[in-house]
Amino acid sequence: MMIARRALLLGATATLAGCDRLAANATFREALFSAENFHKWAQRSLMARDALATEYRPDQISPFFRANGTANPNTPDYKAWWRGGFADWRLRVDGQVARKLSLSLSQLRTLPHREQITRHDCVEGWSAIGRWRGVPLKTVLDAAGLRPGARYIVLHCADRMGNGQPYYESIDLVDAFHPQTILAFALNDRPLSVANGAPLRLRVERQLGYKQAKYLTRIEAVESLSAIGRGKGGYWEDHAGYEWYAGI
């Protein structure tokens, strides 16, 4: 029987409450009980690294899947890709890899894929359940071959934010190789709409919605996040103080 993830976090709170000796140490307390570190510790310590997010029945799919974040990049490049049915769009894979890749949408669609019906939880407070189809990120990373120094995967996107900076997000290798982390090209048995991230978006099912980067153009393997954006691992982390680890 699957135990709800939120119940596990509550159980972790009770467990930690008994660690009086460690909790008395101010440095330990500050580091462990910061929201981001606690969530990461709880999820990674109390569940297997490949523990699955809840998957739902087809009859539980939401009648409408609301778009999160940008609804249309509306840049010259994106408009040209869209007009051409994304035939000229490519996903670059580079950075700390043995083999750089440039993959078309048709190539991605021919790779072994995974379907999963999961719930999207937005930081704004709404949720929706959808059926996603896509290529496991692991498949693409294995094809590129990560170099020993790679520690993070950075997702670069086509949409530009209000300040003109492109959206980006990042995850560590534990989430990158998780079986439910996919590069999704379809939602509810249809190709992704523009509002939901066409032609390709990330699904990292054990994290909040802002980690689910849309309009992907590049996957970069890096040793450190310090040189990307403002160094905090994502656009909203850089500009609004969001947590880098948004586990749920």
C-alpha positions in Angstrom: 0.0 0.0 0.0 1.4 3.4 -1.1 1.9 5.8 1.8 1.0 9.5 0.9 4.1 11.6 0.5 2.8 14.3 2.8 2.2 11.7 5.5 5.8 10.7 5.2 6.9 14.3 5.8 4.7 14.5 8.9 6.3 11.3 10.1 9.7 12.8 9.5 8.8 15.7 11.7 7.9 13.4 14.6 11.1 11.5 14.1 13.3 14.6 14.2 11.5 15.9 17.2 13.1 13.1 19.2 16.7 14.1 18.2 17.1 16.3 21.2 20.9 16.3 21.3 21.3 17.3 17.6 18.4 19.7 17.8 20.1 21.6 20.5 22.9 22.5 18.1 21.9 25.8 16.5 23.9 25.3 13.3 22.4 21.8 12.8 18.9 23.2 13.5 19.3 26.0 11.0 20.6 23.8 8.3 18.3 20.8 8.7 15.1 22.7 9.4 15.3 25.2 6.7 12.4 24.3 4.4 14.5 23.4 1.4 17.0 21.2 3.3 14.3 19.5 5.4 12.1 18.7 2.4 15.1 17.3 0.5 16.3 15.3 3.5 12.9 13.9 4.2 12.1 12.9 0.7 15.5 11.4 0.0 16.0 9.7 3.4 12.5 8.3 4.1 11.7 7.1 0.6 13.8 5.1 -1.9 15.4 7.3 -4.4 13.3 5.7 -7.1 10.0 5.8 -5.1 7.2 6.8 -7.5 4.9 9.7 -7.2 1.2 8.7 -7.1 -0.2 7.7 -10.4 -3.9 8.0 -11.1 -6.7 6.2 -13.0 -7.8 7.5 -16.5 -11.2 8.5 -15.0 -9.4 10.8 -12.6 -7.8 13.0 -15.4 -8.8 16.6 -15.0 -11.2 17.9 -17.7 -9.0 20.9 -18.2 -5.3 21.1 -17.6 -4.5 24.7 -16.8 -1.2 26.1 -18.1 1.4 27.2 -15.5 3.9 30.0 -16.1 4.3 31.3 -19.6 1.4 30.6 -22.0 3.3 31.4 -25.2 7.0 32.4 -25.6 6.0 34.5 -28.7 9.7 35.1 -29.7 10.7 35.2 -33.4 12.4 31.8 -33.1 9.5 30.1 -31.3 6.9 31.5 -33.8 9.0 30.2 -36.7 9.2 26.7 -35.1 5.5 26.7 -34.4 4.6 27.7 -38.0 6.7 24.9 -39.3 5.1 22.3 -37.0 8.4 22.3 -35.0 10.1 20.4 -37.8 13.2 22.7 -37.5 13.3 22.7 -33.7 16.1 20.8 -32.1 16.9 19.8 -28.5 20.6 20.3 -27.8 22.3 18.1 -25.2 25.8 19.4 -24.2 28.0 20.4 -21.3 29.7 17.7 -19.3 28.8 14.9 -21.7 30.9 12.6 -23.8 28.7 13.0 -26.9 26.9 16.2 -27.8 23.4 15.6 -29.2 21.0 17.5 -31.4 17.6 15.7 -31.4 14.6 16.5 -33.6 11.0 16.1 -32.3 10.5 13.2 -34.6 13.6 11.5 -33.3 12.5 11.9 -29.7 9.1 10.4 -30.6 10.7 7.2 -32.0 12.7 6.6 -28.7 11.2 4.3 -26.1 8.8 6.3 -24.1 6.8 6.2 -20.9 3.2 7.2 -20.1 2.1 8.3 -16.6 -1.0 9.8 -15.1 0.1 12.2 -12.4 -0.9 15.3 -10.5 0.7 18.7 -11.2 0.9 20.8 -8.1 1.4 24.5 -8.8 3.0 26.8 -6.2 0.0 29.1 -6.8 -2.2 26.6 -5.1 -4.0 24.7 -7.9 -3.6 21.1 -9.1 -4.5 19.1 -12.2 -4.2 15.5 -13.2 -3.0 14.6 -16.7 -1.7 11.8 -18.8 1.9 12.5 -20.0 3.8 10.7 -22.6 7.5 11.3 -23.2 11.1 10.0 -23.3 12.7 9.2 -19.9 15.4 11.8 -19.4 17.7 9.0 -18.4 17.5 7.6 -22.0 18.8 10.9 -23.4 21.5 11.3 -20.8 22.7 7.8 -21.3 22.9 8.4 -25.0 25.0 11.5 -24.4 27.1 9.9 -21.7 27.7 12.0 -18.6 31.2 12.9 -17.7 32.4 12.1 -14.1 32.2 15.7 -13.0 28.5 16.2 -14.0 26.4 16.9 -10.9 23.3 18.8 -12.2 21.2 19.0 -15.3 20.2 22.4 -16.4 17.0 22.8 -18.6 17.2 25.9 -20.9 13.9 27.1 -22.3 12.6 29.2 -25.2 10.4 31.6 -23.2 11.8 34.9 -22.0 10.6 36.5 -18.8 9.6 40.1 -18.1 13.2 41.2 -17.8 14.2 39.5 -21.1 16.1 36.7 -19.5 15.3 33.1 -20.6 13.6 30.7 -18.3 15.7 27.9 -16.9 15.5 25.3 -14.2 17.8 22.6 -12.9 17.7 19.3 -11.1 20.3 17.0 -9.6 21.2 13.5 -10.9 18.9 11.7 -8.4 15.8 13.4 -10.0 17.3 13.3 -13.5 17.5 9.5 -13.4 14.2 9.0 -11.6 12.0 6.7 -13.6 9.1 9.2 -13.8 11.3 12.1 -14.9 10.5 12.4 -18.6 10.8 14.8 -21.5 7.1 15.0 -22.3 5.8 15.6 -25.9 2.1 14.7 -25.3 -0.6 15.5 -22.8 -3.8 13.5 -22.6 -3.0 11.7 -25.8 -2.4 14.9 -27.8 0.8 16.7 -28.8 1.5 19.4 -26.3 -0.3 22.7 -26.8 1.7 25.9 -26.9 0.2 26.8 -23.5 1.4 23.6 -22.0 5.0 23.7 -23.3 5.1 22.6 -26.9 7.0 20.9 -28.3 8.8 19.5 -25.2 8.7 20.0 -21.5 10.2 18.4 -18.4 8.1 16.3 -16.0 9.8 15.7 -12.7 6.9 14.4 -10.8 8.1 14.6 -7.2 8.5 18.4 -7.4 6.3 21.5 -7.7 5.1 22.9 -11.0 7.8 25.6 -11.5 10.4 22.9 -11.8 8.5 21.4 -14.8 10.4 23.5 -17.4 8.5 24.1 -20.6 9.6 25.0 -24.2 12.8 23.1 -23.9 15.7 23.9 -26.2 18.8 22.7 -24.4 19.8 20.2 -21.7 23.2 21.1 -20.2 25.1 18.8 -17.8 27.2 20.9 -15.3 29.5 20.5 -12.3 28.1 23.6 -10.5 25.1 25.9 -10.8 27.1 29.0 -9.8 27.7 30.2 -13.3 24.1 29.8 -14.5 21.8 32.8 -14.1 22.4 34.2 -10.6 23.6 30.8 -9.4 20.6 29.6 -7.5 19.5 26.9 -9.9 16.4 28.4 -11.6 14.8 31.6 -12.8 12.3 31.9 -9.9 15.0 30.8 -7.4 17.2 33.6 -8.7 14.5 36.4 -8.8 11.9 35.5 -6.3 13.6 33.4 -3.6 11.8 30.2 -4.5 13.4 27.0 -3.1 15.7 25.1 -5.5 14.5 21.8 -4.1 10.7 21.9 -4.4 9.9 18.3 -3.4 6.3 17.3 -2.6 
